[in-house]
Amino acid sequence: MSAELFVTQSQVTPILVQNLTRRFGAFTAVDDVSFSVQAGEVFGWLGPNGAGKTTTIRMLLGLIKPSSGSAFVSGFNSATQTKLVHAHVGYMSQQFTLYNDLTAMQNIRFYGGVHGLSSDELRQRISEIIQMAGLVGRENTLTGSLSGGWKQRLALGCAIVHHPKVVFLDEPTAGVDPISRRQFWELIYQMAKDGVTVLVTTHYMDEAELCQRVGFISAGRLVALDSVSQLKLTQMRGQVLEINVSDPEKAVRILKAAQQSHQVPLDEVALYGAQIHAVVPDAQEYNDAIQRLLTQDNIRVNSIEWIAPTLEDVFISSVKARVDAN
């Protein structure tokens, strides 16, 4: 992209990243990453622990400077216009940043004051956020006494108290029960419907499936970027066999031993609940070989089916391809 086009696009694109790099001494945490996120889009930023997800967000927020490359958020340069970026974005970190010794209402009032809301604006936002968080009747409850789901929604409310058009959510649902996670994602989609751009990191693949586009980062490098459906079509190395057996844990050990000895060309073997997913070059060709391998070890094979890959299958495949390339 030319410099002129990049500057023009940065003024209209909520999040625009070009060749973003961050080094810590000899270690490169984020390596030449480029992507953009459009208005009203829910964008998933996925990667293993230590892949560079949080470092990317910290650069986008201007909390750390890039070693090279550029990042624009809401039209402002994250490295040189940090205060303007902060005025126009919301950020919810991995750890709740609420004050447990304040009530729910006092937390909202505090964060509203930080963002310079007037008394009338604060009064309206307190009412709206209490409603959004499901805390009607609990406005004066100490935040430390609230359940994880309520804290989570209150933290989101405090992050968006100033009506930002871009919101960063860094593993916002870690450790929260499934019902609360679902309710939280309903709030995310309501924000997107209202035109808010959301960049979210998560370790839950069922949540990542809800994103309109997903970027995979591994060892600091962007390894895949597309819609979930396109990633499943284009990024999967091999085909997935779903295996139902009498002893899944023993079967996984046998298949991994066969993988290491190259007895069967298995790219990946993993437990998915009570099922096993095995990735092979051709599902039809290796179906019988896997069945023989397991039955000769006295494992009853109930079924072996060729299935469409899950996003987790694709994620593991993409990350593994990156590791193998190195």
Secondary structure as a PSIPRED ss2 file (coil, helix, strand):
# PSIPRED VFORMAT (PSIPRED V4.0)

   1 M C   1.000  0.000  0.000
   2 S C   1.000  0.000  0.000
   3 A H   0.000  1.000  0.000
   4 E H   0.000  1.000  0.000
   5 L H   0.000  1.000  0.000
   6 F H   0.000  1.000  0.000
   7 V H   0.000  1.000  0.000
   8 T H   0.000  1.000  0.000
   9 Q H   0.000  1.000  0.000
  10 S H   0.000  1.000  0.000
  11 Q C   1.000  0.000  0.000
  12 V C   1.000  0.000  0.000
  13 T C   1.000  0.000  0.000
  14 P C   1.000  0.000  0.000
  15 I E   0.000  0.000  1.000
  16 L E   0.000  0.000  1.000
  17 V E   0.000  0.000  1.000
  18 Q E   0.000  0.000  1.000
  19 N E   0.000  0.000  1.000
  20 L E   0.000  0.000  1.000
  21 T E   0.000  0.000  1.000
  22 R E   0.000  0.000  1.000
  23 R E   0.000  0.000  1.000
  24 F E   0.000  0.000  1.000
  25 G C   1.000  0.000  0.000
  26 A C   1.000  0.000  0.000
  27 F E   0.000  0.000  1.000
  28 T E   0.000  0.000  1.000
  29 A E   0.000  0.000  1.000
  30 V E   0.000  0.000  1.000
  31 D E   0.000  0.000  1.000
  32 D E   0.000  0.000  1.000
  33 V E   0.000  0.000  1.000
  34 S E   0.000  0.000  1.000
  35 F E   0.000  0.000  1.000
  36 S E   0.000  0.000  1.000
  37 V E   0.000  0.000  1.000
  38 Q C   1.000  0.000  0.000
  39 A C   1.000  0.000  0.000
  40 G C   1.000  0.000  0.000
  41 E C   1.000  0.000  0.000
  42 V E   0.000  0.000  1.000
  43 F E   0.000  0.000  1.000
  44 G E   0.000  0.000  1.000
  45 W E   0.000  0.000  1.000
  46 L E   0.000  0.000  1.000
  47 G C   1.000  0.000  0.000
  48 P C   1.000  0.000  0.000
  49 N C   1.000  0.000  0.000
  50 G C   1.000  0.000  0.000
  51 A C   1.000  0.000  0.000
  52 G C   1.000  0.000  0.000
  53 K H   0.000  1.000  0.000
  54 T H   0.000  1.000  0.000
  55 T H   0.000  1.000  0.000
  56 T H   0.000  1.000  0.000
  57 I H   0.000  1.000  0.000
  58 R H   0.000  1.000  0.000
  59 M H   0.000  1.000  0.000
  60 L H   0.000  1.000  0.000
  61 L C   1.000  0.000  0.000
  62 G C   1.000  0.000  0.000
  63 L C   1.000  0.000  0.000
  64 I C   1.000  0.000  0.000
  65 K C   1.000  0.000  0.000
  66 P C   1.000  0.000  0.000
  67 S C   1.000  0.000  0.000
  68 S E   0.000  0.000  1.000
  69 G E   0.000  0.000  1.000
  70 S E   0.000  0.000  1.000
  71 A E   0.000  0.000  1.000
  72 F E   0.000  0.000  1.000
  73 V E   0.000  0.000  1.000
  74 S C   1.000  0.000  0.000
  75 G C   1.000  0.000  0.000
  76 F E   0.000  0.000  1.000
  77 N E   0.000  0.000  1.000
  78 S C   1.000  0.000  0.000
  79 A C   1.000  0.000  0.000
  80 T C   1.000  0.000  0.000
  81 Q C   1.000  0.000  0.000
  82 T H   0.000  1.000  0.000
  83 K H   0.000  1.000  0.000
  84 L H   0.000  1.000  0.000
  85 V H   0.000  1.000  0.000
  86 H H   0.000  1.000  0.000
  87 A H   0.000  1.000  0.000
  88 H H   0.000  1.000  0.000
  89 V E   0.000  0.000  1.000
  90 G E   0.000  0.000  1.000
  91 Y E   0.000  0.000  1.000
  92 M E   0.000  0.000  1.000
  93 S C   1.000  0.000  0.000
  94 Q C   1.000  0.000  0.000
  95 Q C   1.000  0.000  0.000
  96 F C   1.000  0.000  0.000
  97 T C   1.000  0.000  0.000
  98 L C   1.000  0.000  0.000
  99 Y C   1.000  0.000  0.000
 100 N C   1.000  0.000  0.000
 101 D C   1.000  0.000  0.000
 102 L C   1.000  0.000  0.000
 103 T E   0.000  0.000  1.000
 104 A H   0.000  1.000  0.000
 105 M H   0.000  1.000  0.000
 106 Q H   0.000  1.000  0.000
 107 N H   0.000  1.000  0.000
 108 I H   0.000  1.000  0.000
 109 R H   0.000  1.000  0.000
 110 F H   0.000  1.000  0.000
 111 Y H   0.000  1.000  0.000
 112 G H   0.000  1.000  0.000
 113 G H   0.000  1.000  0.000
 114 V H   0.000  1.000  0.000
 115 H C   1.000  0.000  0.000
 116 G C   1.000  0.000  0.000
 117 L C   1.000  0.000  0.000
 118 S C   1.000  0.000  0.000
 119 S H   0.000  1.000  0.000
 120 D H   0.000  1.000  0.000
 121 E H   0.000  1.000  0.000
 122 L H   0.000  1.000  0.000
 123 R H   0.000  1.000  0.000
 124 Q H   0.000  1.000  0.000
 125 R H   0.000  1.000  0.000
 126 I H   0.000  1.000  0.000
 127 S H   0.000  1.000  0.000
 128 E H   0.000  1.000  0.000
 129 I H   0.000  1.000  0.000
 130 I H   0.000  1.000  0.000
 131 Q H   0.000  1.000  0.000
 132 M H   0.000  1.000  0.000
 133 A C   1.000  0.000  0.000
 134 G C   1.000  0.000  0.000
 135 L C   1.000  0.000  0.000
 136 V C   1.000  0.000  0.000
 137 G C   1.000  0.000  0.000
 138 R C   1.000  0.000  0.000
 139 E C   1.000  0.000  0.000
 140 N C   1.000  0.000  0.000
 141 T C   1.000  0.000  0.000
 142 L E   0.000  0.000  1.000
 143 T H   0.000  1.000  0.000
 144 G H   0.000  1.000  0.000
 145 S H   0.000  1.000  0.000
 146 L C   1.000  0.000  0.000
 147 S C   1.000  0.000  0.000
 148 G H   0.000  1.000  0.000
 149 G H   0.000  1.000  0.000
 150 W H   0.000  1.000  0.000
 151 K H   0.000  1.000  0.000
 152 Q H   0.000  1.000  0.000
 153 R H   0.000  1.000  0.000
 154 L H   0.000  1.000  0.000
 155 A H   0.000  1.000  0.000
 156 L H   0.000  1.000  0.000
 157 G H   0.000  1.000  0.000
 158 C H   0.000  1.000  0.000
 159 A H   0.000  1.000  0.000
 160 I C   1.000  0.000  0.000
 161 V C   1.000  0.000  0.000
 162 H C   1.000  0.000  0.000
 163 H C   1.000  0.000  0.000
 164 P C   1.000  0.000  0.000
 165 K C   1.000  0.000  0.000
 166 V E   0.000  0.000  1.000
 167 V E   0.000  0.000  1.000
 168 F E   0.000  0.000  1.000
 169 L E   0.000  0.000  1.000
 170 D E   0.000  0.000  1.000
 171 E C   1.000  0.000  0.000
 172 P C   1.000  0.000  0.000
 173 T C   1.000  0.000  0.000
 174 A C   1.000  0.000  0.000
 175 G C   1.000  0.000  0.000
 176 V C   1.000  0.000  0.000
 177 D C   1.000  0.000  0.000
 178 P H   0.000  1.000  0.000
 179 I H   0.000  1.000  0.000
 180 S H   0.000  1.000  0.000
 181 R H   0.000  1.000  0.000
 182 R H   0.000  1.000  0.000
 183 Q H   0.000  1.000  0.000
 184 F H   0.000  1.000  0.000
 185 W H   0.000  1.000  0.000
 186 E H   0.000  1.000  0.000
 187 L H   0.000  1.000  0.000
 188 I H   0.000  1.000  0.000
 189 Y H   0.000  1.000  0.000
 190 Q H   0.000  1.000  0.000
 191 M H   0.000  1.000  0.000
 192 A H   0.000  1.000  0.000
 193 K H   0.000  1.000  0.000
 194 D C   1.000  0.000  0.000
 195 G C   1.000  0.000  0.000
 196 V C   1.000  0.000  0.000
 197 T E   0.000  0.000  1.000
 198 V E   0.000  0.000  1.000
 199 L E   0.000  0.000  1.000
 200 V E   0.000  0.000  1.000
 201 T E   0.000  0.000  1.000
 202 T C   1.000  0.000  0.000
 203 H C   1.000  0.000  0.000
 204 Y C   1.000  0.000  0.000
 205 M H   0.000  1.000  0.000
 206 D H   0.000  1.000  0.000
 207 E H   0.000  1.000  0.000
 208 A H   0.000  1.000  0.000
 209 E C   1.000  0.000  0.000
 210 L C   1.000  0.000  0.000
 211 C C   1.000  0.000  0.000
 212 Q C   1.000  0.000  0.000
 213 R E   0.000  0.000  1.000
 214 V E   0.000  0.000  1.000
 215 G E   0.000  0.000  1.000
 216 F E   0.000  0.000  1.000
 217 I E   0.000  0.000  1.000
 218 S E   0.000  0.000  1.000
 219 A C   1.000  0.000  0.000
 220 G C   1.000  0.000  0.000
 221 R E   0.000  0.000  1.000
 222 L E   0.000  0.000  1.000
 223 V E   0.000  0.000  1.000
 224 A E   0.000  0.000  1.000
 225 L E   0.000  0.000  1.000
 226 D E   0.000  0.000  1.000
 227 S C   1.000  0.000  0.000
 228 V H   0.000  1.000  0.000
 229 S H   0.000  1.000  0.000
 230 Q H   0.000  1.000  0.000
 231 L H   0.000  1.000  0.000
 232 K H   0.000  1.000  0.000
 233 L H   0.000  1.000  0.000
 234 T H   0.000  1.000  0.000
 235 Q C   1.000  0.000  0.000
 236 M C   1.000  0.000  0.000
 237 R C   1.000  0.000  0.000
 238 G C   1.000  0.000  0.000
 239 Q E   0.000  0.000  1.000
 240 V E   0.000  0.000  1.000
 241 L E   0.000  0.000  1.000
 242 E E   0.000  0.000  1.000
 243 I E   0.000  0.000  1.000
 244 N E   0.000  0.000  1.000
 245 V E   0.000  0.000  1.000
 246 S C   1.000  0.000  0.000
 247 D C   1.000  0.000  0.000
 248 P H   0.000  1.000  0.000
 249 E H   0.000  1.000  0.000
 250 K H   0.000  1.000  0.000
 251 A H   0.000  1.000  0.000
 252 V H   0.000  1.000  0.000
 253 R H   0.000  1.000  0.000
 254 I H   0.000  1.000  0.000
 255 L H   0.000  1.000  0.000
 256 K H   0.000  1.000  0.000
 257 A H   0.000  1.000  0.000
 258 A H   0.000  1.000  0.000
 259 Q H   0.000  1.000  0.000
 260 Q H   0.000  1.000  0.000
 261 S C   1.000  0.000  0.000
 262 H C   1.000  0.000  0.000
 263 Q C   1.000  0.000  0.000
 264 V C   1.000  0.000  0.000
 265 P C   1.000  0.000  0.000
 266 L C   1.000  0.000  0.000
 267 D C   1.000  0.000  0.000
 268 E E   0.000  0.000  1.000
 269 V E   0.000  0.000  1.000
 270 A E   0.000  0.000  1.000
 271 L E   0.000  0.000  1.000
 272 Y E   0.000  0.000  1.000
 273 G C   1.000  0.000  0.000
 274 A C   1.000  0.000  0.000
 275 Q E   0.000  0.000  1.000
 276 I E   0.000  0.000  1.000
 277 H E   0.000  0.000  1.000
 278 A E   0.000  0.000  1.000
 279 V E   0.000  0.000  1.000
 280 V E   0.000  0.000  1.000
 281 P C   1.000  0.000  0.000
 282 D C   1.000  0.000  0.000
 283 A H   0.000  1.000  0.000
 284 Q H   0.000  1.000  0.000
 285 E H   0.000  1.000  0.000
 286 Y H   0.000  1.000  0.000
 287 N H   0.000  1.000  0.000
 288 D H   0.000  1.000  0.000
 289 A H   0.000  1.000  0.000
 290 I H   0.000  1.000  0.000
 291 Q H   0.000  1.000  0.000
 292 R H   0.000  1.000  0.000
 293 L H   0.000  1.000  0.000
 294 L H   0.000  1.000  0.000
 295 T H   0.000  1.000  0.000
 296 Q C   1.000  0.000  0.000
 297 D C   1.000  0.000  0.000
 298 N C   1.000  0.000  0.000
 299 I C   1.000  0.000  0.000
 300 R C   1.000  0.000  0.000
 301 V E   0.000  0.000  1.000
 302 N E   0.000  0.000  1.000
 303 S E   0.000  0.000  1.000
 304 I E   0.000  0.000  1.000
 305 E E   0.000  0.000  1.000
 306 W E   0.000  0.000  1.000
 307 I E   0.000  0.000  1.000
 308 A C   1.000  0.000  0.000
 309 P C   1.000  0.000  0.000
 310 T C   1.000  0.000  0.000
 311 L H   0.000  1.000  0.000
 312 E H   0.000  1.000  0.000
 313 D H   0.000  1.000  0.000
 314 V H   0.000  1.000  0.000
 315 F H   0.000  1.000  0.000
 316 I H   0.000  1.000  0.000
 317 S H   0.000  1.000  0.000
 318 S H   0.000  1.000  0.000
 319 V H   0.000  1.000  0.000
 320 K H   0.000  1.000  0.000
 321 A H   0.000  1.000  0.000
 322 R H   0.000  1.000  0.000
 323 V H   0.000  1.000  0.000
 324 D H   0.000  1.000  0.000
 325 A H   0.000  1.000  0.000
 326 N C   1.000  0.000  0.000
